[in-house]
Amino acid sequence: MDILTLVDRTFHLSRARDVDVADIVALLTDDPLGRTRESSSLSPYMDAFHRIDADPNHLLLIVREDSPTTGPAVATMQLTLLPGLSRGGATRLQIEAVRVAAETRGSGLGSAVLDWAHAYGRSHGATLAQLTSDVTRTDAHRFYERLGYTASHQGFKLPL
């Protein structure tokens, strides 16, 4: 899809493939919250991947360093285009499951990937980007605020 060059590092952004799922799950589990809520079985992730990949309103992004297929997975996020009636019929870009590998944080990759996501949203008609972040992720909150996000709503979840 695209290439980002930051200082002397090259990152390849592409639509995730089924062979990328294990690497994405590794990124999702590489923090205290992920270790407690993610599964050790790849089966539910593969099922979810196929549902996501089949829907044109979703993009599951994998970012690899150096090579688009064999380089280490260093970031991921899921982008969803949500058409709506509020805000004058606005389409929203929902950004979920943002992860940057611990050894890559601080390199500028997170900002660059979110800038890329915003451009993707605009090019697909989105006029608003939104995301949620667990209340315990204070470092992530500071990061999102530096990018211009505001904590304008309080979210609620209900297990079904």
VMD Tcl script that builds the backbone (N, CA, C; Angstrom):
set m [mol new atoms 480]
animate dup $m
set s [atomselect $m all]
$s set {name element resname resid chain x y z} {
  {N N MET 1 A 0.821 -1.187 0.000}
  {CA C MET 1 A 0.000 0.000 0.000}
  {C C MET 1 A 0.864 1.249 0.000}
  {N N ASP 2 A 1.532 1.502 1.144}
  {CA C ASP 2 A 2.331 2.716 1.262}
  {C C ASP 2 A 3.608 2.442 2.042}
  {N N ILE 3 A 4.561 3.346 1.880}
  {CA C ILE 3 A 5.838 3.268 2.582}
  {C C ILE 3 A 6.033 4.558 3.357}
  {N N LEU 4 A 6.441 4.432 4.605}
  {CA C LEU 4 A 6.816 5.585 5.425}
  {C C LEU 4 A 8.298 5.480 5.732}
  {N N THR 5 A 9.017 6.578 5.572}
  {CA C THR 5 A 10.427 6.616 5.936}
  {C C THR 5 A 10.583 7.619 7.064}
  {N N LEU 6 A 11.087 7.152 8.191}
  {CA C LEU 6 A 11.315 7.993 9.368}
  {C C LEU 6 A 12.775 7.887 9.740}
  {N N VAL 7 A 13.473 8.996 9.637}
  {CA C VAL 7 A 14.911 9.063 9.860}
  {C C VAL 7 A 15.561 8.024 8.944}
  {N N ASP 8 A 16.102 6.949 9.485}
  {CA C ASP 8 A 16.771 5.954 8.645}
  {C C ASP 8 A 16.025 4.621 8.646}
  {N N ARG 9 A 14.726 4.644 8.975}
  {CA C ARG 9 A 13.932 3.411 9.041}
  {C C ARG 9 A 12.813 3.465 8.006}
  {N N THR 10 A 12.544 2.320 7.389}
  {CA C THR 10 A 11.501 2.211 6.376}
  {C C THR 10 A 10.409 1.282 6.879}
  {N N PHE 11 A 9.170 1.755 6.777}
  {CA C PHE 11 A 8.014 1.001 7.246}
  {C C PHE 11 A 7.038 0.814 6.090}
  {N N HIS 12 A 6.525 -0.389 5.957}
  {CA C HIS 12 A 5.575 -0.734 4.900}
  {C C HIS 12 A 4.197 -0.923 5.516}
  {N N LEU 13 A 3.221 -0.146 5.046}
  {CA C LEU 13 A 1.841 -0.236 5.500}
  {C C LEU 13 A 1.060 -1.016 4.464}
  {N N SER 14 A 0.316 -2.024 4.901}
  {CA C SER 14 A -0.475 -2.792 3.946}
  {C C SER 14 A -1.690 -3.403 4.618}
  {N N ARG 15 A -2.655 -3.752 3.774}
  {CA C ARG 15 A -3.833 -4.470 4.245}
  {C C ARG 15 A -3.353 -5.819 4.784}
  {N N ALA 16 A -3.798 -6.149 5.976}
  {CA C ALA 16 A -3.374 -7.413 6.570}
  {C C ALA 16 A -3.917 -8.594 5.766}
  {N N ARG 17 A -3.135 -9.664 5.764}
  {CA C ARG 17 A -3.529 -10.927 5.139}
  {C C ARG 17 A -3.648 -11.969 6.239}
  {N N ASP 18 A -4.210 -13.086 5.914}
  {CA C ASP 18 A -4.390 -14.106 6.953}
  {C C ASP 18 A -3.057 -14.541 7.562}
  {N N VAL 19 A -1.978 -14.493 6.784}
  {CA C VAL 19 A -0.668 -14.875 7.327}
  {C C VAL 19 A -0.139 -13.845 8.334}
  {N N ASP 20 A -0.762 -12.671 8.401}
  {CA C ASP 20 A -0.345 -11.622 9.335}
  {C C ASP 20 A -1.041 -11.704 10.692}
  {N N VAL 21 A -2.077 -12.526 10.791}
  {CA C VAL 21 A -2.910 -12.526 11.990}
  {C C VAL 21 A -2.102 -12.854 13.247}
  {N N ALA 22 A -1.240 -13.831 13.204}
  {CA C ALA 22 A -0.452 -14.187 14.390}
  {C C ALA 22 A 0.408 -13.008 14.849}
  {N N ASP 23 A 0.988 -12.272 13.913}
  {CA C ASP 23 A 1.802 -11.108 14.272}
  {C C ASP 23 A 0.939 -9.993 14.867}
  {N N ILE 24 A -0.268 -9.818 14.341}
  {CA C ILE 24 A -1.174 -8.803 14.891}
  {C C ILE 24 A -1.576 -9.174 16.310}
  {N N VAL 25 A -1.903 -10.430 16.532}
  {CA C VAL 25 A -2.266 -10.880 17.880}
  {C C VAL 25 A -1.099 -10.678 18.839}
  {N N ALA 26 A 0.116 -10.918 18.376}
  {CA C ALA 26 A 1.291 -10.688 19.228}
  {C C ALA 26 A 1.377 -9.215 19.625}
  {N N LEU 27 A 1.080 -8.312 18.705}
  {CA C LEU 27 A 1.077 -6.879 19.042}
  {C C LEU 27 A -0.044 -6.567 20.041}
  {N N LEU 28 A -1.217 -7.180 19.862}
  {CA C LEU 28 A -2.348 -6.925 20.765}
  {C C LEU 28 A -2.076 -7.417 22.181}
  {N N THR 29 A -1.288 -8.460 22.302}
  {CA C THR 29 A -1.035 -9.030 23.633}
  {C C THR 29 A 0.208 -8.462 24.309}
  {N N ASP 30 A 0.913 -7.575 23.627}
  {CA C ASP 30 A 2.172 -7.055 24.153}
  {C C ASP 30 A 1.978 -5.850 25.073}
  {N N ASP 31 A 1.065 -5.961 26.007}
  {CA C ASP 31 A 0.902 -4.954 27.054}
  {C C ASP 31 A 0.075 -5.568 28.179}
  {N N PRO 32 A 0.050 -4.939 29.351}
  {CA C PRO 32 A -0.651 -5.545 30.490}
  {C C PRO 32 A -2.128 -5.838 30.229}
  {N N LEU 33 A -2.838 -4.960 29.553}
  {CA C LEU 33 A -4.255 -5.213 29.264}
  {C C LEU 33 A -4.425 -6.350 28.276}
  {N N GLY 34 A -3.636 -6.331 27.215}
  {CA C GLY 34 A -3.738 -7.363 26.197}
  {C C GLY 34 A -3.434 -8.743 26.721}
  {N N ARG 35 A -2.482 -8.825 27.629}
  {CA C ARG 35 A -2.130 -10.136 28.193}
  {C C ARG 35 A -3.294 -10.752 28.956}
  {N N THR 36 A -4.171 -9.920 29.504}
  {CA C THR 36 A -5.279 -10.455 30.298}
  {C C THR 36 A -6.551 -10.674 29.501}
  {N N ARG 37 A -6.706 -10.021 28.355}
  {CA C ARG 37 A -7.987 -10.149 27.661}
  {C C ARG 37 A -7.913 -10.833 26.301}
  {N N GLU 38 A -6.736 -11.106 25.812}
  {CA C GLU 38 A -6.626 -11.778 24.523}
  {C C GLU 38 A -6.500 -13.286 24.728}
  {N N SER 39 A -6.809 -14.033 23.690}
  {CA C SER 39 A -6.820 -15.493 23.741}
  {C C SER 39 A -5.496 -16.061 23.231}
  {N N SER 40 A -5.159 -17.241 23.682}
  {CA C SER 40 A -3.953 -17.899 23.173}
  {C C SER 40 A -4.246 -18.693 21.894}
  {N N SER 41 A -5.519 -18.899 21.588}
  {CA C SER 41 A -5.912 -19.626 20.383}
  {C C SER 41 A -6.071 -18.655 19.217}
  {N N LEU 42 A -5.485 -18.981 18.069}
  {CA C LEU 42 A -5.614 -18.120 16.896}
  {C C LEU 42 A -6.955 -18.280 16.183}
  {N N SER 43 A -7.672 -19.342 16.465}
  {CA C SER 43 A -8.910 -19.625 15.747}
  {C C SER 43 A -9.923 -18.477 15.772}
  {N N PRO 44 A -10.253 -17.894 16.942}
  {CA C PRO 44 A -11.228 -16.795 16.915}
  {C C PRO 44 A -10.715 -15.568 16.163}
  {N N TYR 45 A -9.413 -15.360 16.176}
  {CA C TYR 45 A -8.825 -14.231 15.451}
  {C C TYR 45 A -8.909 -14.450 13.939}
  {N N MET 46 A -8.704 -15.685 13.500}
  {CA C MET 46 A -8.811 -15.987 12.073}
  {C C MET 46 A -10.247 -15.795 11.607}
  {N N ASP 47 A -11.220 -16.256 12.414}
  {CA C ASP 47 A -12.626 -16.055 12.059}
  {C C ASP 47 A -12.935 -14.559 11.954}
  {N N ALA 48 A -12.486 -13.785 12.934}
  {CA C ALA 48 A -12.715 -12.335 12.913}
  {C C ALA 48 A -12.020 -11.698 11.715}
  {N N PHE 49 A -10.794 -12.121 11.436}
  {CA C PHE 49 A -10.064 -11.569 10.292}
  {C C PHE 49 A -10.865 -11.738 9.004}
  {N N HIS 50 A -11.416 -12.917 8.785}
  {CA C HIS 50 A -12.148 -13.169 7.546}
  {C C HIS 50 A -13.409 -12.298 7.455}
  {N N ARG 51 A -14.069 -12.053 8.576}
  {CA C ARG 51 A -15.236 -11.161 8.571}
  {C C ARG 51 A -14.804 -9.724 8.273}
  {N N ILE 52 A -13.725 -9.287 8.894}
  {CA C ILE 52 A -13.218 -7.927 8.671}
  {C C ILE 52 A -12.791 -7.764 7.219}
  {N N ASP 53 A -12.027 -8.710 6.726}
  {CA C ASP 53 A -11.468 -8.614 5.382}
  {C C ASP 53 A -12.548 -8.639 4.299}
  {N N ALA 54 A -13.679 -9.282 4.578}
  {CA C ALA 54 A -14.758 -9.381 3.592}
  {C C ALA 54 A -15.603 -8.110 3.516}
  {N N ASP 55 A -15.481 -7.227 4.488}
  {CA C ASP 55 A -16.315 -6.025 4.548}
  {C C ASP 55 A -15.529 -4.834 3.997}
  {N N PRO 56 A -15.990 -4.203 2.930}
  {CA C PRO 56 A -15.233 -3.103 2.325}
  {C C PRO 56 A -15.132 -1.851 3.198}
  {N N ASN 57 A -15.921 -1.774 4.264}
  {CA C ASN 57 A -15.831 -0.620 5.170}
  {C C ASN 57 A -14.742 -0.781 6.219}
  {N N HIS 58 A -14.053 -1.922 6.206}
  {CA C HIS 58 A -12.999 -2.188 7.181}
  {C C HIS 58 A -11.644 -2.302 6.498}
  {N N LEU 59 A -10.637 -1.830 7.201}
  {CA C LEU 59 A -9.256 -2.032 6.777}
  {C C LEU 59 A -8.452 -2.412 8.010}
  {N N LEU 60 A -7.927 -3.617 8.022}
  {CA C LEU 60 A -7.018 -4.052 9.074}
  {C C LEU 60 A -5.612 -3.832 8.541}
  {N N LEU 61 A -4.898 -2.945 9.188}
  {CA C LEU 61 A -3.589 -2.506 8.709}
  {C C LEU 61 A -2.471 -3.197 9.486}
  {N N ILE 62 A -1.470 -3.639 8.762}
  {CA C ILE 62 A -0.247 -4.172 9.380}
  {C C ILE 62 A 0.906 -3.301 8.897}
  {N N VAL 63 A 1.808 -2.987 9.804}
  {CA C VAL 63 A 2.989 -2.196 9.462}
  {C C VAL 63 A 4.207 -3.058 9.762}
  {N N ARG 64 A 5.031 -3.222 8.743}
  {CA C ARG 64 A 6.248 -4.016 8.891}
  {C C ARG 64 A 7.456 -3.142 8.580}
  {N N GLU 65 A 8.527 -3.398 9.291}
  {CA C GLU 65 A 9.762 -2.654 9.038}
  {C C GLU 65 A 10.579 -3.381 7.980}
  {N N ASP 66 A 11.173 -2.617 7.079}
  {CA C ASP 66 A 12.115 -3.078 6.053}
  {C C ASP 66 A 11.484 -3.824 4.879}
  {N N SER 67 A 10.595 -4.784 5.132}
  {CA C SER 67 A 10.011 -5.576 4.052}
  {C C SER 67 A 8.503 -5.679 4.251}
  {N N PRO 68 A 7.720 -5.550 3.174}
  {CA C PRO 68 A 6.266 -5.599 3.333}
  {C C PRO 68 A 5.722 -6.977 3.702}
  {N N THR 69 A 6.499 -8.027 3.504}
  {CA C THR 69 A 5.982 -9.370 3.805}
  {C C THR 69 A 6.794 -10.128 4.846}
  {N N THR 70 A 8.077 -9.831 4.968}
  {CA C THR 70 A 8.900 -10.622 5.879}
  {C C THR 70 A 9.509 -9.806 7.016}
  {N N GLY 71 A 9.363 -8.488 6.968}
  {CA C GLY 71 A 9.923 -7.662 8.033}
  {C C GLY 71 A 9.149 -7.826 9.324}
  {N N PRO 72 A 9.739 -7.431 10.438}
  {CA C PRO 72 A 9.040 -7.563 11.714}
  {C C PRO 72 A 7.799 -6.672 11.751}
  {N N ALA 73 A 6.721 -7.212 12.319}
  {CA C ALA 73 A 5.482 -6.446 12.497}
  {C C ALA 73 A 5.706 -5.456 13.630}
  {N N VAL 74 A 5.526 -4.166 13.358}
  {CA C VAL 74 A 5.810 -3.145 14.359}
  {C C VAL 74 A 4.585 -2.302 14.725}
  {N N ALA 75 A 3.489 -2.448 13.977}
  {CA C ALA 75 A 2.279 -1.689 14.311}
  {C C ALA 75 A 1.076 -2.295 13.612}
  {N N THR 76 A -0.095 -1.981 14.166}
  {CA C THR 76 A -1.355 -2.408 13.568}
  {C C THR 76 A -2.458 -1.454 14.004}
  {N N MET 77 A -3.527 -1.444 13.270}
  {CA C MET 77 A -4.755 -0.750 13.656}
  {C C MET 77 A -5.861 -1.212 12.723}
  {N N GLN 78 A -7.085 -1.094 13.212}
  {CA C GLN 78 A -8.242 -1.401 12.392}
  {C C GLN 78 A -8.995 -0.103 12.128}
  {N N LEU 79 A -9.277 0.150 10.853}
  {CA C LEU 79 A -10.009 1.339 10.442}
  {C C LEU 79 A -11.376 0.912 9.918}
  {N N THR 80 A -12.412 1.615 10.364}
  {CA C THR 80 A -13.766 1.322 9.922}
  {C C THR 80 A -14.448 2.614 9.522}
  {N N LEU 81 A -15.052 2.617 8.356}
  {CA C LEU 81 A -15.825 3.760 7.892}
  {C C LEU 81 A -17.270 3.556 8.320}
  {N N LEU 82 A -17.784 4.502 9.103}
  {CA C LEU 82 A -19.130 4.401 9.656}
  {C C LEU 82 A -20.011 5.510 9.093}
  {N N PRO 83 A -20.907 5.185 8.159}
  {CA C PRO 83 A -21.835 6.205 7.701}
  {C C PRO 83 A -22.841 6.486 8.811}
  {N N GLY 84 A -23.264 7.726 8.936}
  {CA C GLY 84 A -24.216 8.071 9.984}
  {C C GLY 84 A -25.141 9.192 9.566}
  {N N LEU 85 A -26.189 9.376 10.343}
  {CA C LEU 85 A -27.123 10.464 10.090}
  {C C LEU 85 A -26.759 11.718 10.866}
  {N N SER 86 A -26.160 11.555 12.043}
  {CA C SER 86 A -25.827 12.738 12.838}
  {C C SER 86 A -24.709 13.528 12.172}
  {N N ARG 87 A -24.546 14.758 12.624}
  {CA C ARG 87 A -23.538 15.666 12.056}
  {C C ARG 87 A -23.736 15.846 10.551}
  {N N GLY 88 A -25.007 15.954 10.165}
  {CA C GLY 88 A -25.307 16.206 8.759}
  {C C GLY 88 A -25.024 15.030 7.847}
  {N N GLY 89 A -25.180 13.819 8.342}
  {CA C GLY 89 A -24.927 12.634 7.523}
  {C C GLY 89 A -23.456 12.311 7.370}
  {N N ALA 90 A -22.678 12.671 8.373}
  {CA C ALA 90 A -21.224 12.500 8.298}
  {C C ALA 90 A -20.804 11.036 8.339}
  {N N THR 91 A -19.745 10.747 7.617}
  {CA C THR 91 A -19.067 9.462 7.731}
  {C C THR 91 A -17.938 9.644 8.734}
  {N N ARG 92 A -17.840 8.705 9.667}
  {CA C ARG 92 A -16.792 8.748 10.686}
  {C C ARG 92 A -15.744 7.686 10.371}
  {N N LEU 93 A -14.526 7.991 10.714}
  {CA C LEU 93 A -13.450 7.007 10.661}
  {C C LEU 93 A -13.245 6.520 12.089}
  {N N GLN 94 A -13.610 5.277 12.344}
  {CA C GLN 94 A -13.405 4.665 13.656}
  {C C GLN 94 A -12.042 3.981 13.638}
  {N N ILE 95 A -11.200 4.319 14.598}
  {CA C ILE 95 A -9.849 3.756 14.685}
  {C C ILE 95 A -9.800 2.884 15.934}
  {N N GLU 96 A -9.484 1.624 15.753}
  {CA C GLU 96 A -9.479 0.658 16.856}
  {C C GLU 96 A -8.184 -0.142 16.880}
  {N N ALA 97 A -7.923 -0.720 18.037}
  {CA C ALA 97 A -6.819 -1.673 18.209}
  {C C ALA 97 A -5.489 -1.113 17.706}
  {N N VAL 98 A -5.206 0.116 18.077}
  {CA C VAL 98 A -3.942 0.753 17.693}
  {C C VAL 98 A -2.838 0.179 18.584}
  {N N ARG 99 A -1.832 -0.373 17.964}
  {CA C ARG 99 A -0.696 -0.889 18.716}
  {C C ARG 99 A 0.586 -0.581 17.958}
  {N N VAL 100 A 1.585 -0.149 18.704}
  {CA C VAL 100 A 2.936 0.024 18.170}
  {C C VAL 100 A 3.846 -0.800 19.071}
  {N N ALA 101 A 4.687 -1.602 18.467}
  {CA C ALA 101 A 5.593 -2.461 19.237}
  {C C ALA 101 A 6.422 -1.621 20.199}
  {N N ALA 102 A 6.625 -2.150 21.387}
  {CA C ALA 102 A 7.328 -1.415 22.447}
  {C C ALA 102 A 8.674 -0.874 21.962}
  {N N GLU 103 A 9.414 -1.677 21.216}
  {CA C GLU 103 A 10.757 -1.247 20.779}
  {C C GLU 103 A 10.701 -0.181 19.681}
  {N N THR 104 A 9.518 0.085 19.142}
  {CA C THR 104 A 9.371 1.078 18.069}
  {C C THR 104 A 8.753 2.378 18.577}
  {N N ARG 105 A 8.179 2.343 19.777}
  {CA C ARG 105 A 7.563 3.554 20.325}
  {C C ARG 105 A 8.613 4.643 20.481}
  {N N GLY 106 A 8.195 5.878 20.239}
  {CA C GLY 106 A 9.103 7.005 20.340}
  {C C GLY 106 A 9.828 7.306 19.041}
  {N N SER 107 A 9.613 6.494 18.023}
  {CA C SER 107 A 10.293 6.685 16.733}
  {C C SER 107 A 9.544 7.651 15.821}
  {N N GLY 108 A 8.317 8.004 16.189}
  {CA C GLY 108 A 7.475 8.824 15.322}
  {C C GLY 108 A 6.532 7.996 14.470}
  {N N LEU 109 A 6.641 6.662 14.548}
  {CA C LEU 109 A 5.804 5.798 13.733}
  {C C LEU 109 A 4.324 5.951 14.089}
  {N N GLY 110 A 3.998 6.001 15.372}
  {CA C GLY 110 A 2.598 6.121 15.775}
  {C C GLY 110 A 1.946 7.349 15.175}
  {N N SER 111 A 2.617 8.493 15.261}
  {CA C SER 111 A 2.086 9.734 14.673}
  {C C SER 111 A 1.952 9.605 13.166}
  {N N ALA 112 A 2.960 9.047 12.522}
  {CA C ALA 112 A 2.934 8.911 11.063}
  {C C ALA 112 A 1.810 7.982 10.610}
  {N N VAL 113 A 1.604 6.895 11.332}
  {CA C VAL 113 A 0.553 5.946 10.953}
  {C C VAL 113 A -0.829 6.565 11.177}
  {N N LEU 114 A -1.002 7.305 12.251}
  {CA C LEU 114 A -2.291 7.963 12.452}
  {C C LEU 114 A -2.510 9.076 11.439}
  {N N ASP 115 A -1.478 9.801 11.050}
  {CA C ASP 115 A -1.614 10.780 9.964}
  {C C ASP 115 A -2.060 10.075 8.684}
  {N N TRP 116 A -1.467 8.929 8.421}
  {CA C TRP 116 A -1.851 8.137 7.249}
  {C C TRP 116 A -3.319 7.724 7.358}
  {N N ALA 117 A -3.742 7.283 8.549}
  {CA C ALA 117 A -5.138 6.868 8.756}
  {C C ALA 117 A -6.090 8.038 8.520}
  {N N HIS 118 A -5.726 9.223 8.991}
  {CA C HIS 118 A -6.576 10.401 8.777}
  {C C HIS 118 A -6.719 10.697 7.280}
  {N N ALA 119 A -5.624 10.607 6.544}
  {CA C ALA 119 A -5.675 10.833 5.095}
  {C C ALA 119 A -6.542 9.764 4.419}
  {N N TYR 120 A -6.420 8.527 4.883}
  {CA C TYR 120 A -7.255 7.436 4.364}
  {C C TYR 120 A -8.725 7.764 4.601}
  {N N GLY 121 A -9.057 8.185 5.810}
  {CA C GLY 121 A -10.437 8.527 6.129}
  {C C GLY 121 A -10.961 9.646 5.248}
  {N N ARG 122 A -10.178 10.728 5.128}
  {CA C ARG 122 A -10.598 11.849 4.279}
  {C C ARG 122 A -10.819 11.393 2.834}
  {N N SER 123 A -9.926 10.544 2.327}
  {CA C SER 123 A -10.040 10.095 0.937}
  {C C SER 123 A -11.256 9.190 0.726}
  {N N HIS 124 A -11.817 8.678 1.818}
  {CA C HIS 124 A -13.018 7.839 1.742}
  {C C HIS 124 A -14.257 8.580 2.256}
  {N N GLY 125 A -14.172 9.899 2.343}
  {CA C GLY 125 A -15.340 10.706 2.685}
  {C C GLY 125 A -15.587 10.941 4.154}
  {N N ALA 126 A -14.701 10.495 5.017}
  {CA C ALA 126 A -14.892 10.711 6.459}
  {C C ALA 126 A -14.584 12.160 6.813}
  {N N THR 127 A -15.387 12.710 7.709}
  {CA C THR 127 A -15.173 14.092 8.159}
  {C C THR 127 A -14.806 14.150 9.638}
  {N N LEU 128 A -14.762 13.008 10.299}
  {CA C LEU 128 A -14.439 12.951 11.714}
  {C C LEU 128 A -13.729 11.637 12.005}
  {N N ALA 129 A -12.621 11.708 12.747}
  {CA C ALA 129 A -11.938 10.497 13.209}
  {C C ALA 129 A -12.254 10.340 14.686}
  {N N GLN 130 A -12.545 9.117 15.084}
  {CA C GLN 130 A -12.818 8.863 16.493}
  {C C GLN 130 A -12.164 7.557 16.904}
  {N N LEU 131 A -11.818 7.491 18.180}
  {CA C LEU 131 A -11.235 6.275 18.726}
  {C C LEU 131 A -11.579 6.190 20.198}
  {N N THR 132 A -11.432 5.009 20.732}
  {CA C THR 132 A -11.574 4.818 22.167}
  {C C THR 132 A -10.255 4.295 22.697}
  {N N SER 133 A -10.032 4.549 23.968}
  {CA C SER 133 A -8.815 4.078 24.612}
  {C C SER 133 A -9.164 3.746 26.057}
  {N N ASP 134 A -8.721 2.616 26.516}
  {CA C ASP 134 A -8.989 2.213 27.891}
  {C C ASP 134 A -8.553 3.313 28.855}
  {N N VAL 135 A -9.335 3.531 29.900}
  {CA C VAL 135 A -9.045 4.624 30.832}
  {C C VAL 135 A -7.684 4.474 31.508}
  {N N THR 136 A -7.145 3.273 31.553}
  {CA C THR 136 A -5.852 3.069 32.208}
  {C C THR 136 A -4.665 3.400 31.303}
  {N N ARG 137 A -4.895 3.640 30.035}
  {CA C ARG 137 A -3.813 3.897 29.082}
  {C C ARG 137 A -3.468 5.389 29.042}
  {N N THR 138 A -2.966 5.909 30.129}
  {CA C THR 138 A -2.707 7.350 30.227}
  {C C THR 138 A -1.642 7.829 29.244}
  {N N ASP 139 A -0.633 7.024 28.977}
  {CA C ASP 139 A 0.377 7.413 27.981}
  {C C ASP 139 A -0.266 7.550 26.600}
  {N N ALA 140 A -1.149 6.618 26.260}
  {CA C ALA 140 A -1.843 6.684 24.968}
  {C C ALA 140 A -2.718 7.935 24.910}
  {N N HIS 141 A -3.364 8.278 26.019}
  {CA C HIS 141 A -4.216 9.477 26.034}
  {C C HIS 141 A -3.386 10.722 25.743}
  {N N ARG 142 A -2.232 10.845 26.365}
  {CA C ARG 142 A -1.366 11.998 26.094}
  {C C ARG 142 A -0.950 12.030 24.626}
  {N N PHE 143 A -0.642 10.866 24.084}
  {CA C PHE 143 A -0.257 10.765 22.674}
  {C C PHE 143 A -1.393 11.250 21.778}
  {N N TYR 144 A -2.611 10.772 22.004}
  {CA C TYR 144 A -3.746 11.173 21.166}
  {C C TYR 144 A -4.022 12.674 21.307}
  {N N GLU 145 A -3.893 13.201 22.498}
  {CA C GLU 145 A -4.110 14.637 22.706}
  {C C GLU 145 A -3.057 15.459 21.957}
  {N N ARG 146 A -1.811 14.971 21.919}
  {CA C ARG 146 A -0.775 15.669 21.151}
  {C C ARG 146 A -1.112 15.725 19.660}
  {N N LEU 147 A -1.874 14.727 19.197}
  {CA C LEU 147 A -2.269 14.690 17.791}
  {C C LEU 147 A -3.524 15.526 17.516}
  {N N GLY 148 A -4.104 16.124 18.558}
  {CA C GLY 148 A -5.278 16.969 18.368}
  {C C GLY 148 A -6.597 16.346 18.778}
  {N N TYR 149 A -6.585 15.105 19.230}
  {CA C TYR 149 A -7.822 14.482 19.704}
  {C C TYR 149 A -8.231 15.119 21.029}
  {N N THR 150 A -9.531 15.209 21.253}
  {CA C THR 150 A -10.043 15.699 22.528}
  {C C THR 150 A -10.900 14.612 23.155}
  {N N ALA 151 A -10.827 14.522 24.463}
  {CA C ALA 151 A -11.650 13.565 25.209}
  {C C ALA 151 A -13.032 14.192 25.387}
  {N N SER 152 A -13.840 14.127 24.331}
  {CA C SER 152 A -15.112 14.847 24.304}
  {C C SER 152 A -16.298 14.021 24.763}
  {N N HIS 153 A -16.142 12.714 24.874}
  {CA C HIS 153 A -17.256 11.842 25.236}
  {C C HIS 153 A -16.803 10.831 26.279}
  {N N GLN 154 A -17.737 10.298 26.980}
  {CA C GLN 154 A -17.447 9.197 27.892}
  {C C GLN 154 A -18.059 7.950 27.287}
  {N N GLY 155 A -17.292 6.898 27.179}
  {CA C GLY 155 A -17.780 5.666 26.561}
  {C C GLY 155 A -18.263 4.668 27.599}
  {N N PHE 156 A -19.137 3.796 27.146}
  {CA C PHE 156 A -19.675 2.738 28.005}
  {C C PHE 156 A -19.624 1.425 27.227}
  {N N LYS 157 A -19.395 0.338 27.937}
  {CA C LYS 157 A -19.383 -0.977 27.312}
  {C C LYS 157 A -20.224 -1.927 28.150}
  {N N LEU 158 A -20.830 -2.878 27.470}
  {CA C LEU 158 A -21.650 -3.893 28.123}
  {C C LEU 158 A -21.337 -5.240 27.481}
  {N N PRO 159 A -20.760 -6.155 28.227}
  {CA C PRO 159 A -20.509 -7.480 27.654}
  {C C PRO 159 A -21.830 -8.142 27.273}
  {N N LEU 160 A -21.875 -8.750 26.090}
  {CA C LEU 160 A -23.095 -9.435 25.631}
  {C C LEU 160 A -22.904 -10.935 25.623}
}
mol reanalyze $m
mol bondsrecalc $m
mol representation Tube
mol addrep $m
